[in-house]
Amino acid sequence: MKRVHVIGIRGFGCVVSMGLTLALASIAAGQMTIINTATTETLAKKSFYFEADVIFKPEKWDKGGFQTYGYRTVYGIDNKTEAGINFFYTRNGSTSPKELSVSIKRNFFASERLNAAAAAGATVYVPLNDSAGDRVTTFAYGNASKGFKRLRGLKLTGGVYRVFNGGRGFGTRQGVTAAIEQPLTSRISLVADWISGSNRFGYAAAGVNVQLTKRQFILTTFNVGNSGRGNNFFAIFYGYTY
């Protein structure tokens, strides 16, 4: 029986396995996540966000290659609360994992004077076929962020997480998260984040976020697993806020 190593958050979740893969994810600048870790911001009331994702490992099927395609949607319930529904489908040469996830986040502290904020939320992952697993798993988290205007807009985010109903063999059930966002120009930023632990969420990632317009961005990233040789992948995300 192949061991499936599932990872990620991005609204949230990327799945990569040692030979069998599923991927799900979420992103940047004021939406649900930076790369895989959650931001402390939420969408404005009645705003709608759509994201199209392509996640891939350019290897042959028998060497762990895969392509994952999906979408993510987020709606601003009020100015401090957002909720989202996401779906991802993976091609890996044998099975075709499919997973649905539902997420919610609440901003409970924000200070323009301190340039700081804090939020908490959760994402529930629902497997839609056998190859995606047989457990509904919940990822709950809380985090805080601090911006530094004197450092060209540098922003740091950190927090903690807890996984519920992971099942046997899931791995680490709790840990920490960390992220950094560094604007280079008014449109281009470097971003990186990390989720601790040896489980489906345990990854380090880095990438470049380009703000195409006021409402659109594209993010390209490379992700490396905390455990498992060759447990890595590329991802491209396009987002639009209505």
N, C-alpha and C positions, 0 to 999 in steps of 0.2 A: 504493500500500500504506500503510495507516494505521500510524503509529508507536504502539506500545503502551508506556506508561510504567508500570512496575510498582513498587510500593513496600511498605515496611512490615515490621514484625516481629511483633508480638503473637502470638507462639508459632509462627512469626513471619510477618507479611507483610500488607500492605495493597496492593492494586493499584489504581492509578488511572491512566487513560490520557488522552491528549488526544483525547477522542472515543470511546475504547474503554476499558472498565474492568473490572478484576477486583479483588476485595478480600479480604484475609486479615489476621488480626490477633492480639493477646494482652495481659494486664493485671496490674494493681495488687497491692497489699498482700500481699506474701508469696508470690504465685504466680509465674508465669513472667516477666512483665514489668510495668513501671510503666504505660506506655501502649504504646509501641513498643519501648522499650529494656528489656533484661533486668534483673531484680532480682538481688541477691546471695544471696537466701534460696532455700531449697528446701522442698518439702513434707515433712512428717514421714513416717517409714516406714509403708508400707501405707495412707497416706491417698490419697484420690481426689478430684480436682477436675474439675468440669464447668463449661463456660462457653458461653453462647449469645450470638451477636453479630449485630448489624444495623448495616451500614455503608452510607451513602447520600449521594448528592449530589442535592438537590431541583431538578433542571433537566430540561428535555426531553431525550429521547434524543439528538437531533441537536446538542445543546449540551453533551454530555458527561455527562448525568445517568445515574445507575445505582443499583441496590440490590444489596447483597451480603448473603447469609445464610450462617451457618456455625456450627460448634461447635468447641470445643477441649476436650481431655481431658488431664489430667496425673496421673501416678501416682508416689508416693514409693517408690522402690526401696529406699533406706535413708534415714537421717536427713540425708545429705549429697548424695544423688543423686536426680533426678527425670527422668522421660521422658514425652513426650506425643505424641499423634496428633491432627491437626487437618484439617478439611475445609471448603472454602468454595466457594460457587456464586454467580455474578453474573448479574443481568439488566441488559442495556444496550440493548435494542431491536433488536439484530442477532445477535451471537454470544452464547454462554452459557459463558464460561470456568469451568472447574472445576479445582481444585488440591488436592492432598493434601500435608501436610507432617508430618515426623517430627522431634522435637526431644529433646535431652538436655542436662542441666545438672548440674555438679558444684560444690558449695561446698567450697573447699579451705582457707579461713581464716575463722574467726569468733571474735570476742573481745567478751564482754559488758562487760568492764572498759573497753575502748577504744571500745565501741559502733561497731565497724567489722567489715567482712567483705569477702571477695573470692570470685569464682566464674568459671567458664569453661564454655562450652557451644557447641552448634552446632545448626542447623536445616537439614534437607534438604527442598527444595521439589520436588515431583513433579507436572508438568502431566498432567492426565487427558484433555484433548482438545486439538485443534490451536489453538484460540483462546486457550489458556492458555500456549502456547509449546511448544518442542520440546526443552528442555534441563532436566536435573536439576541444580539449583543449590544450593550449600551456603553458608550464612552462619555463620561461626565468630567467636567473640568472647571477650573477657575483660574483667572490670570489677571495681571496688572501690567500697565505700560507706562513708560516715561519718555517724553520727547526732549530733545536738546537743540533749541534753535541756534545757539552759538556754534554748534557743530554741523552746520549745513543741513539741519533737519534730521539728524540721527535719531532713531527711535529704537528703544529696547523693550522687549516684552518677555515676561516669564510667568510660569504658573505651575500648577500641579494637576494630575488627572487620576481617575479611578475607573477601572473597567468592571462591569457587572455581567454575570452570566457568561463568562468566557469559556467555561467548560474545561475538561481535562486537556492538557497539552497546549493550552493557550499561551502560557508563558507568564511574564511579569504582569501583575494586575494593577499596579500603581506606579507613578513616577513623576518626573518633572518635564517641563517644556521650556524652551528658550528660543528667542528670535531676534534678529536685527534687520533694520531697514535703513539704508543709506542713500538718499537722493544724490545723484551726480549732476543732473540738470533739472529743469522744470518738468521734463517728461520721462527721464530715465532714472531708474533706481536699481541698486543692488540689494538683493534680499537673501536671507539665509535663516534656516531654523533647524531645530533638533527636538526629537521626542525620545526620552530615555527608555530603556527597557528592551528586553528580548521578546517581542511579540509582533503582531501585525502592524502596530503603530510605530515601532522603534526604528526611525530613520533620521538621517541628517540630509538636508537638501540645500541647494544654493542655486540662484538664478538671476535673470535680468528681467525687470518689469518695465515695459514701455507703455506710457499713456498716449494712446493714439489720438484721442480727443478727450473732451471733458468727461464723456460718458463711456468711453471704450478703452480697453487695454489688452495687451498680449503679454503673456509671461512664459518664458522658457526656463526649464530647470533640469538639474541632474540630481538624482536621489540615490543615497547609499545606505544600505541596511546596517543596523548595529551588529547583526550576527549573520553568519552564512556567507560563504565565499561566492562572489559574483552576484550577490543580492542587490542589484542596482537597476536603474532604468532612467529614461529621459521622459519629459512631459512638456506639452505645449497647451496653454490655456488661453482662451479668448473670452472676455467678459463684456457685457453691455448692461448699463443701468438705465431703466426707463423712468 
